[in-house]
Amino acid sequence: MGEIVKLFPDKIAHPKPDGERMDSRAFRIDIIRPALKLVGLFSESAENLLLGTALAESGLNVVKQIGGGPALSFFQLEDETITDCIRYLNRQDKRRLKARILSACYLEIFPQNESVTWNLRYATLLARVKYWMQPSPLPSPNDAIAHGEYWKKFFNSEDGKGTVEHFVSQWGYYGVGK
């Protein structure tokens, strides 16, 4: 179980923009933006937050947690997080959002959790739902520190290993708010 599924075998963490990871601009334009628009959850803040999250969590380089941990996808979603998102979407008052997400991912039912490693749209939408479940509004679109604090509080958790400083450094290095 400790196997690492890496998209680019010679880089482990924090790759440089030398073509050995998924291009962050392509991930934004080809994955995040259309997924959010398809289900009616698009905003510039949401798009920036999800790109920043993926960069902070995996560097757009790994889809299984390094060291054999439970996190999956570029967003490093854990089973508990996926289960919470699905439980939320199964609520009666969220049935329309659930239907939009399943349809956008060409699904009839929620798949096994492991599918977030290869279904980028599904992983993106679950990450968005994770944030959507929070009562606090999203930060201003280009405020890297506020996005980092939001990520730390609602995604990585107060006890998580990630830091706001790391999020902000990834945000700036890859030009998220530009």
Residue frames as a rotation matrix with the C-alpha (Angstrom) as fourth column:
MET 1
0.562 0.827 0.000 0.00
0.827 -0.562 0.000 0.00
0.000 0.000 -1.000 0.00
GLY 2
0.322 -0.515 -0.794 2.98
0.303 -0.739 0.602 2.31
-0.897 -0.435 -0.082 0.44
GLU 3
-0.258 -0.402 0.879 3.36
0.944 0.092 0.318 2.55
-0.208 0.911 0.355 -3.36
ILE 4
-0.216 0.116 -0.969 3.59
-0.005 -0.993 -0.118 6.05
-0.976 -0.021 0.215 -4.75
VAL 5
0.248 0.306 0.919 1.80
0.937 0.163 -0.307 6.76
-0.244 0.938 -0.246 -8.00
LYS 6
-0.117 -0.399 -0.909 3.73
0.116 -0.915 0.387 9.62
-0.986 -0.061 0.153 -9.52
LEU 7
0.882 0.465 0.082 2.98
0.167 -0.143 -0.976 11.25
-0.442 0.874 -0.204 -12.79
PHE 8
0.698 -0.716 0.002 6.55
-0.383 -0.376 -0.844 12.36
0.605 0.588 -0.537 -13.26
PRO 9
0.820 -0.183 -0.542 8.96
0.417 0.840 0.348 9.82
0.391 -0.512 0.765 -11.74
ASP 10
-0.118 -0.989 -0.094 12.06
0.787 -0.035 -0.616 11.94
0.606 -0.147 0.782 -11.22
LYS 11
-0.603 -0.012 0.798 10.39
-0.332 -0.905 -0.265 14.62
0.725 -0.424 0.542 -9.07
ILE 12
-0.578 0.377 -0.724 8.98
0.727 0.642 -0.246 13.95
0.372 -0.668 -0.644 -5.62
ALA 13
0.323 0.699 -0.638 7.84
0.883 -0.466 -0.063 17.24
-0.342 -0.543 -0.767 -4.15
HIS 14
0.553 0.004 -0.833 7.75
0.037 -0.999 0.020 20.91
-0.832 -0.042 -0.553 -5.17
PRO 15
0.076 -0.535 0.842 8.85
0.931 0.341 0.132 20.44
-0.357 0.773 0.524 -8.77
LYS 16
-0.519 -0.290 -0.804 10.14
-0.023 -0.936 0.352 23.35
-0.854 0.202 0.479 -10.77
PRO 17
0.530 0.813 -0.241 8.18
-0.242 -0.127 -0.962 24.52
-0.813 0.568 0.130 -13.83
ASP 18
-0.449 -0.791 -0.416 10.28
-0.711 0.035 0.702 22.49
-0.541 0.611 -0.579 -16.26
GLY 19
-0.079 0.523 -0.849 7.53
-0.897 0.333 0.289 20.38
0.434 0.785 0.443 -17.80
GLU 20
-0.760 -0.281 -0.586 7.80
-0.071 0.932 -0.354 17.58
0.646 -0.227 -0.729 -15.25
ARG 21
-0.724 0.671 -0.158 4.41
0.319 0.122 -0.940 18.21
-0.612 -0.731 -0.302 -13.65
MET 22
0.075 0.799 0.596 1.03
0.997 -0.065 -0.037 19.10
0.009 0.597 -0.802 -14.99
ASP 23
-0.749 -0.329 0.574 1.07
0.427 -0.904 0.038 22.67
0.506 0.274 0.818 -16.23
SER 24
-0.662 0.485 -0.571 -0.78
0.529 -0.237 -0.815 24.87
-0.531 -0.842 -0.100 -13.71
ARG 25
-0.638 0.445 -0.628 -2.29
-0.617 -0.784 0.071 27.09
-0.461 0.433 0.775 -16.41
ALA 26
-0.635 0.395 -0.664 -3.62
-0.404 0.563 0.721 24.06
0.659 0.726 -0.198 -18.29
PHE 27
-0.743 0.372 -0.557 -5.00
0.637 0.647 -0.418 22.61
0.205 -0.665 -0.718 -15.06
ARG 28
-0.656 0.493 -0.571 -6.84
0.041 -0.733 -0.679 25.89
-0.753 -0.469 0.461 -14.42
ILE 29
-0.477 0.430 -0.766 -8.17
-0.818 -0.536 0.209 26.36
-0.321 0.726 0.608 -17.95
ASP 30
-0.476 0.209 -0.854 -8.81
-0.591 0.643 0.487 22.75
0.651 0.737 -0.183 -18.98
ILE 31
-0.567 0.234 -0.790 -9.88
0.523 0.843 -0.126 21.13
0.636 -0.484 -0.601 -15.71
ILE 32
-0.749 0.235 -0.620 -10.86
0.557 -0.285 -0.780 23.54
-0.360 -0.929 0.082 -12.92
ARG 33
-0.790 0.414 -0.453 -12.71
-0.453 -0.891 -0.024 26.24
-0.414 0.186 0.891 -14.86
PRO 34
-0.519 0.659 -0.544 -14.90
-0.543 0.238 0.806 23.98
0.660 0.714 0.234 -17.03
ALA 35
-0.591 0.302 -0.748 -15.73
0.588 0.796 -0.143 21.69
0.553 -0.524 -0.648 -14.10
LEU 36
-0.756 0.275 -0.594 -16.87
0.415 -0.501 -0.760 24.60
-0.507 -0.821 0.264 -11.94
LYS 37
-0.732 0.489 -0.474 -18.82
-0.651 -0.707 0.276 26.21
-0.200 0.511 0.836 -14.76
LEU 38
-0.659 0.470 -0.587 -20.59
-0.129 0.699 0.704 22.95
0.741 0.539 -0.400 -15.63
VAL 39
-0.313 0.529 -0.789 -22.05
0.841 0.540 0.029 22.67
0.442 -0.654 -0.614 -12.13
GLY 40
0.459 0.568 0.683 -22.63
0.294 -0.823 0.486 26.37
0.838 -0.022 -0.545 -11.47
LEU 41
0.806 -0.210 -0.553 -19.95
0.554 -0.061 0.830 26.78
-0.208 -0.976 0.068 -8.80
PHE 42
0.005 -0.862 0.508 -17.53
0.912 -0.204 -0.355 29.00
0.410 0.465 0.785 -10.73
SER 43
0.995 0.030 -0.093 -16.03
0.051 -0.972 0.230 32.18
-0.084 -0.233 -0.969 -9.38
GLU 44
0.437 -0.896 0.080 -12.55
-0.284 -0.222 -0.933 33.60
0.854 0.384 -0.352 -9.82
SER 45
0.036 -0.387 0.921 -11.97
-0.996 -0.094 0.000 33.08
0.087 -0.917 -0.389 -6.09
ALA 46
0.701 0.287 0.653 -13.04
-0.403 0.915 0.030 29.43
-0.588 -0.284 0.757 -6.27
GLU 47
0.920 -0.387 -0.063 -10.84
0.112 0.413 -0.904 28.83
0.376 0.824 0.423 -9.30
ASN 48
0.156 -0.909 0.388 -7.80
-0.565 -0.404 -0.720 30.43
0.811 -0.106 -0.576 -7.63
LEU 49
0.185 -0.031 0.982 -8.45
-0.956 0.226 0.187 28.61
-0.227 -0.974 0.012 -4.36
LEU 50
0.900 0.189 0.391 -8.63
-0.126 0.975 -0.182 25.22
-0.416 0.114 0.902 -6.08
LEU 51
0.691 -0.723 -0.032 -5.49
0.072 0.113 -0.991 25.84
0.720 0.682 0.130 -8.13
GLY 52
0.014 -0.682 0.731 -3.67
-0.816 -0.430 -0.385 27.04
0.577 -0.591 -0.563 -5.03
THR 53
0.507 0.259 0.822 -4.90
-0.749 0.605 0.271 23.99
-0.428 -0.753 0.500 -3.12
ALA 54
0.990 -0.126 0.068 -3.66
0.143 0.847 -0.512 21.56
0.007 0.516 0.856 -5.76
LEU 55
0.387 -0.902 0.193 -0.28
-0.136 -0.263 -0.955 23.30
0.912 0.344 -0.224 -5.92
ALA 56
-0.003 -0.366 0.931 0.10
-0.959 -0.262 -0.106 23.37
0.282 -0.893 -0.350 -2.13
GLU 57
0.597 0.360 0.717 -1.07
-0.634 0.759 0.148 19.79
-0.491 -0.543 0.681 -1.66
SER 58
0.654 -0.242 0.716 0.72
0.376 0.926 -0.030 17.99
-0.656 0.289 0.697 -4.51
GLY 59
-0.278 -0.742 -0.610 2.57
-0.275 -0.547 0.791 20.46
-0.920 0.387 -0.052 -6.71
LEU 60
0.620 0.591 -0.516 0.42
-0.711 0.145 -0.688 18.98
-0.332 0.794 0.510 -9.51
ASN 61
-0.231 -0.862 -0.451 2.89
-0.928 0.334 -0.164 16.12
0.292 0.381 -0.877 -9.41
VAL 62
-0.984 -0.143 -0.110 1.51
-0.100 0.939 -0.330 13.21
0.150 -0.314 -0.938 -7.36
VAL 63
-0.158 0.986 -0.045 -1.91
-0.641 -0.068 0.764 11.59
0.751 0.149 0.643 -7.14
LYS 64
0.677 0.277 -0.681 -1.17
0.369 0.673 0.641 9.33
0.636 -0.686 0.354 -4.16
GLN 65
0.897 -0.262 0.355 0.32
-0.436 -0.646 0.627 10.62
0.065 -0.717 -0.694 -0.95
ILE 66
0.094 -0.956 -0.277 4.07
-0.399 0.219 -0.890 10.29
0.912 0.194 -0.361 -0.69
GLY 67
-0.730 -0.464 0.502 5.04
-0.644 0.222 -0.732 7.86
0.228 -0.857 -0.461 2.04
GLY 68
-0.795 0.410 -0.448 1.96
0.311 0.908 0.279 5.68
0.521 0.082 -0.850 1.68
GLY 69
-0.837 0.529 -0.140 -0.58
-0.112 -0.416 -0.902 7.95
-0.535 -0.740 0.407 3.36
PRO 70
-0.298 0.845 0.445 -4.28
0.665 0.518 -0.538 7.94
-0.685 0.136 -0.716 2.50
ALA 71
0.101 0.395 -0.913 -4.50
-0.216 -0.887 -0.407 11.12
-0.971 0.239 -0.004 0.42
LEU 72
-0.191 -0.017 0.981 -5.45
0.822 0.544 0.169 10.87
-0.536 0.839 -0.090 -3.26
SER 73
0.635 0.404 0.659 -5.52
0.762 -0.468 -0.448 13.17
0.127 0.786 -0.605 -6.31
PHE 74
-0.268 -0.694 0.668 -3.76
0.523 -0.687 -0.504 16.45
0.809 0.214 0.547 -6.95
PHE 75
0.188 0.449 0.873 -5.91
-0.490 -0.728 0.480 17.77
0.851 -0.518 0.084 -4.08
GLN 76
-0.800 -0.547 -0.245 -4.74
-0.126 0.552 -0.824 15.00
0.586 -0.629 -0.511 -1.72
LEU 77
0.077 0.933 0.351 -8.30
-0.866 -0.112 0.487 14.06
0.493 -0.342 0.800 -0.72
GLU 78
-0.910 -0.326 0.256 -8.52
-0.414 0.743 -0.526 11.53
-0.019 -0.585 -0.811 2.10
ASP 79
-0.695 0.662 -0.281 -11.24
0.466 0.712 0.524 8.89
0.547 0.233 -0.804 2.35
GLU 80
-0.371 0.552 -0.747 -12.88
0.821 -0.182 -0.541 10.77
-0.435 -0.814 -0.385 5.22
THR 81
-0.631 0.082 -0.771 -13.03
-0.233 -0.969 0.087 13.96
-0.740 0.235 0.630 3.17
ILE 82
-0.886 0.310 -0.346 -14.50
-0.292 0.207 0.934 12.17
0.361 0.928 -0.092 0.16
THR 83
-0.552 0.693 -0.464 -17.07
0.764 0.643 0.050 10.46
0.334 -0.327 -0.884 2.39
ASP 84
-0.429 0.367 -0.825 -18.02
0.492 -0.671 -0.554 13.79
-0.757 -0.644 0.108 4.01
CYS 85
-0.780 0.106 -0.616 -18.49
-0.500 -0.698 0.512 15.39
-0.376 0.708 0.598 0.59
ILE 86
-0.789 0.505 -0.350 -20.65
0.029 0.600 0.799 12.52
0.614 0.620 -0.488 -0.63
ARG 87
-0.473 0.617 -0.629 -22.71
0.876 0.248 -0.415 12.57
-0.100 -0.747 -0.658 2.58
TYR 88
-0.557 0.208 -0.804 -23.25
0.020 -0.964 -0.263 16.30
-0.830 -0.163 0.533 2.06
LEU 89
-0.798 0.203 -0.568 -24.29
-0.603 -0.259 0.755 15.80
0.007 0.944 0.329 -1.57
ASN 90
-0.748 0.536 -0.392 -26.68
0.383 0.830 0.404 13.01
0.542 0.152 -0.826 -0.58
ARG 91
-0.732 0.529 -0.429 -28.69
0.241 -0.388 -0.889 15.41
-0.637 -0.754 0.157 1.58
GLN 92
0.065 0.881 0.469 -32.17
0.909 0.141 -0.391 16.03
-0.411 0.452 -0.792 0.24
ASP 93
0.765 0.279 -0.580 -31.53
0.155 -0.954 -0.255 19.76
-0.625 0.106 -0.774 -0.12
LYS 94
-0.093 -0.875 -0.476 -28.40
-0.591 -0.336 0.734 19.13
-0.802 0.349 -0.485 -2.22
ARG 95
0.163 0.196 0.967 -29.88
0.389 0.888 -0.246 16.68
-0.907 0.416 0.069 -4.73
ARG 96
0.980 0.195 0.035 -29.67
0.113 -0.405 -0.908 19.15
-0.163 0.893 -0.419 -7.62
LEU 97
0.406 -0.909 -0.098 -26.01
-0.901 -0.416 0.125 19.88
-0.154 0.037 -0.987 -6.97
LYS 98
-0.145 -0.403 0.904 -25.37
-0.289 0.891 0.351 16.14
-0.946 -0.210 -0.246 -6.69
ALA 99
0.589 0.460 0.665 -27.10
0.471 0.473 -0.745 15.55
-0.657 0.751 0.062 -10.02
ARG 100
0.933 -0.281 -0.224 -25.07
-0.359 -0.690 -0.628 18.31
0.022 0.667 -0.745 -11.70
ILE 101
0.071 -0.966 0.249 -21.80
-0.899 0.046 0.436 16.90
-0.432 -0.255 -0.865 -10.35
LEU 102
-0.053 -0.054 0.997 -22.57
0.069 0.996 0.058 13.33
-0.996 0.072 -0.049 -11.33
SER 103
0.834 0.430 0.346 -23.69
0.376 0.017 -0.927 14.44
-0.404 0.903 -0.147 -14.80
ALA 104
0.754 -0.597 -0.274 -20.61
-0.654 -0.717 -0.241 16.63
-0.053 0.361 -0.931 -15.30
CYS 105
-0.254 -0.886 0.387 -18.44
-0.835 0.403 0.376 13.61
-0.489 -0.228 -0.842 -14.48
TYR 106
-0.127 0.316 -0.940 -20.45
-0.790 0.542 0.289 11.22
0.600 0.779 0.181 -16.67
LEU 107
-0.975 -0.188 -0.117 -21.44
-0.063 0.743 -0.667 9.23
0.212 -0.643 -0.736 -13.59
GLU 108
-0.028 0.994 -0.108 -24.72
-0.077 0.105 0.991 7.77
0.997 0.036 0.074 -12.40
ILE 109
0.931 0.199 -0.305 -23.56
0.272 0.175 0.946 7.01
0.242 -0.964 0.109 -8.87
PHE 110
0.590 -0.774 0.230 -20.57
-0.802 -0.532 0.271 8.01
-0.088 -0.344 -0.935 -6.80
PRO 111
0.542 -0.466 -0.699 -17.58
-0.177 0.750 -0.637 5.85
0.822 0.469 0.324 -7.74
GLN 112
0.609 -0.458 -0.648 -14.99
0.783 0.476 0.400 4.28
0.125 -0.751 0.648 -5.48
ASN 113
0.832 -0.261 -0.490 -12.81
0.052 -0.842 0.537 6.84
-0.552 -0.473 -0.687 -3.74
GLU 114
-0.096 -0.953 0.288 -9.72
0.456 0.216 0.863 5.75
-0.885 0.214 0.414 -5.69
SER 115
0.316 0.277 0.908 -11.27
0.948 -0.050 -0.314 7.23
-0.041 0.960 -0.279 -8.85
VAL 116
0.949 0.018 -0.313 -10.12
0.048 -0.995 0.087 10.71
-0.310 -0.098 -0.946 -7.81
THR 117
0.031 -0.999 0.033 -6.62
0.109 0.036 0.993 9.65
-0.994 -0.027 0.110 -8.84
TRP 118
-0.738 -0.327 0.591 -7.61
0.570 0.168 0.805 9.52
-0.362 0.930 0.062 -12.51
ASN 119
0.135 0.843 0.520 -10.91
0.923 -0.298 0.242 11.46
0.359 0.447 -0.819 -12.76
LEU 120
-0.788 -0.613 -0.058 -9.59
0.597 -0.739 -0.312 15.00
0.149 -0.281 0.948 -12.50
ARG 121
-0.460 0.701 0.544 -13.00
-0.232 -0.687 0.689 16.61
0.857 0.191 0.479 -12.93
TYR 122
0.520 0.668 -0.533 -14.50
0.303 0.438 0.846 14.52
0.798 -0.602 0.025 -10.12
ALA 123
-0.093 -0.648 -0.756 -11.55
0.985 0.050 -0.163 15.28
0.143 -0.760 0.634 -7.82
THR 124
-0.875 -0.232 0.425 -11.83
0.251 -0.968 -0.010 18.99
0.413 0.098 0.905 -8.60
LEU 125
-0.101 0.932 0.348 -15.54
-0.275 -0.362 0.891 19.06
0.956 -0.006 0.293 -7.86
LEU 126
0.513 0.220 -0.830 -15.13
0.661 0.515 0.546 17.16
0.547 -0.829 0.118 -4.60
ALA 127
-0.539 -0.752 -0.379 -12.46
0.838 -0.432 -0.333 19.65
0.087 -0.498 0.863 -3.54
ARG 128
-0.735 0.349 0.581 -14.87
-0.128 -0.914 0.386 22.47
0.666 0.209 0.716 -4.41
VAL 129
0.356 0.903 -0.239 -17.63
0.066 0.231 0.971 20.80
0.932 -0.362 0.023 -2.41
LYS 130
-0.003 -0.451 -0.893 -15.25
0.952 0.273 -0.141 20.52
0.307 -0.850 0.428 0.56
TYR 131
-0.938 -0.343 -0.046 -14.93
0.344 -0.908 -0.241 24.30
0.041 -0.242 0.969 0.50
TRP 132
-0.491 0.826 0.276 -18.61
-0.186 -0.409 0.893 24.85
0.851 0.387 0.354 -0.42
MET 133
0.174 0.557 -0.812 -19.64
0.639 0.563 0.524 23.09
0.749 -0.610 -0.258 2.80
GLN 134
-0.583 -0.492 -0.647 -18.02
0.812 -0.372 -0.449 25.86
-0.020 -0.788 0.616 4.86
PRO 135
0.451 0.860 -0.238 -20.15
0.860 -0.490 -0.142 28.78
-0.238 -0.141 -0.961 6.05
SER 136
0.065 -0.509 -0.858 -17.41
0.179 -0.840 0.512 31.38
-0.982 -0.187 0.037 5.47
PRO 137
0.950 0.257 -0.178 -17.37
-0.102 -0.285 -0.953 33.26
-0.296 0.923 -0.245 2.14
LEU 138
0.460 -0.814 0.353 -14.39
0.886 0.400 -0.233 32.76
0.048 0.420 0.906 -0.15
PRO 139
-0.038 -0.572 -0.819 -11.61
0.473 -0.733 0.489 35.34
-0.880 -0.369 0.299 0.06
SER 140
0.575 0.092 -0.813 -11.08
-0.505 -0.742 -0.441 38.08
-0.644 0.664 -0.380 -2.49
PRO 141
1.000 -0.002 -0.008 -9.82
-0.004 0.661 -0.750 36.49
0.007 0.750 0.661 -5.75
ASN 142
0.495 -0.867 0.060 -6.21
0.115 -0.003 -0.993 37.69
0.861 0.499 0.098 -5.66
ASP 143
0.403 -0.309 0.861 -5.49
-0.876 -0.403 0.265 37.72
0.265 -0.861 -0.434 -1.93
ALA 144
-0.004 -0.503 -0.864 -2.90
-0.257 0.836 -0.485 34.95
0.966 0.220 -0.133 -1.58
ILE 145
-0.900 -0.373 0.226 -2.62
-0.290 0.127 -0.948 35.17
0.325 -0.919 -0.223 2.20
ALA 146
-0.249 0.893 0.375 -6.38
-0.900 -0.071 -0.430 35.06
-0.357 -0.445 0.821 2.73
HIS 147
0.508 0.384 -0.771 -6.64
-0.703 0.703 -0.113 32.08
0.498 0.599 0.627 0.38
GLY 148
-0.400 -0.753 -0.522 -3.81
-0.181 0.623 -0.761 30.36
0.899 -0.210 -0.385 2.25
GLU 149
-0.848 0.142 0.511 -5.54
-0.524 -0.076 -0.848 30.95
-0.082 -0.987 0.139 5.58
TYR 150
0.196 0.977 -0.086 -8.84
-0.968 0.178 -0.179 29.70
-0.160 0.118 0.980 4.16
TRP 151
0.279 -0.204 -0.938 -7.13
-0.458 0.830 -0.317 26.55
0.844 0.518 0.138 2.79
LYS 152
-0.748 -0.659 -0.080 -5.38
-0.217 0.357 -0.909 25.92
0.627 -0.662 -0.410 6.10
LYS 153
-0.660 0.539 0.524 -8.55
-0.687 -0.149 -0.712 26.31
-0.306 -0.829 0.468 8.15
PHE 154
0.257 0.965 0.051 -11.04
-0.807 0.243 -0.538 24.48
-0.532 0.097 0.841 5.94
PHE 155
0.734 -0.004 -0.679 -9.02
-0.530 0.621 -0.577 22.05
0.424 0.784 0.454 3.81
ASN 156
-0.140 -0.900 -0.414 -5.67
-0.191 0.435 -0.880 21.21
0.972 -0.044 -0.232 5.35
SER 157
0.711 0.543 -0.448 -6.98
0.404 0.205 0.891 21.65
0.576 -0.814 -0.074 8.94
GLU 158
0.736 -0.387 0.556 -5.40
-0.628 -0.698 0.344 23.30
0.255 -0.602 -0.757 11.93
ASP 159
0.531 -0.510 0.677 -3.59
-0.343 0.601 0.722 20.03
-0.775 -0.615 0.144 12.69
GLY 160
0.940 -0.134 0.313 -2.43
0.338 0.487 -0.805 19.44
-0.045 0.863 0.504 9.10
LYS 161
0.156 -0.985 -0.079 1.21
0.807 0.081 0.585 19.63
-0.570 -0.155 0.807 8.11
GLY 162
0.017 -0.119 0.993 0.67
0.869 -0.490 -0.074 22.34
0.495 0.864 0.095 5.51
THR 163
-0.336 -0.168 -0.927 1.40
0.687 -0.717 -0.119 25.97
-0.645 -0.676 0.356 6.26
VAL 164
0.771 0.590 -0.238 -0.04
0.334 -0.694 -0.638 29.22
-0.542 0.413 -0.732 5.00
GLU 165
0.183 -0.800 -0.571 3.50
-0.554 -0.564 0.613 30.22
-0.812 0.204 -0.546 4.05
HIS 166
-0.686 -0.408 0.602 3.85
0.177 0.709 0.683 27.16
-0.705 0.575 -0.414 1.79
PHE 167
0.213 0.853 0.476 0.47
0.844 0.085 -0.530 27.86
-0.492 0.515 -0.702 0.15
VAL 168
0.795 0.095 -0.599 1.44
-0.055 -0.972 -0.227 31.49
-0.604 0.214 -0.768 -0.47
SER 169
-0.238 -0.949 -0.209 4.85
-0.458 -0.080 0.885 30.50
-0.857 0.306 -0.415 -1.87
GLN 170
-0.553 0.120 0.825 3.21
0.618 0.723 0.308 28.10
-0.559 0.680 -0.474 -4.33
TRP 171
0.559 0.827 -0.058 0.61
0.647 -0.479 -0.593 30.75
-0.519 0.294 -0.803 -5.22
GLY 172
0.594 -0.382 -0.707 3.32
-0.399 -0.904 0.153 33.29
-0.698 0.191 -0.690 -6.01
TYR 173
-0.448 -0.859 0.248 5.75
-0.230 0.378 0.897 30.91
-0.864 0.344 -0.367 -7.69
TYR 174
-0.640 0.254 0.725 3.12
0.690 0.605 0.397 29.64
-0.338 0.755 -0.562 -10.14
GLY 175
-0.985 0.169 -0.043 1.33
-0.173 -0.907 0.385 32.99
0.027 0.387 0.922 -10.55
VAL 176
-0.612 0.791 -0.016 -2.07
0.782 0.601 -0.167 31.83
-0.122 -0.115 -0.986 -9.32
GLY 177
0.124 0.759 -0.639 -3.68
0.624 -0.560 -0.544 35.23
-0.771 -0.331 -0.544 -8.89
LYS 178
-0.613 -0.440 -0.656 -2.55
-0.196 -0.720 0.666 36.59
-0.766 0.536 0.355 -12.25
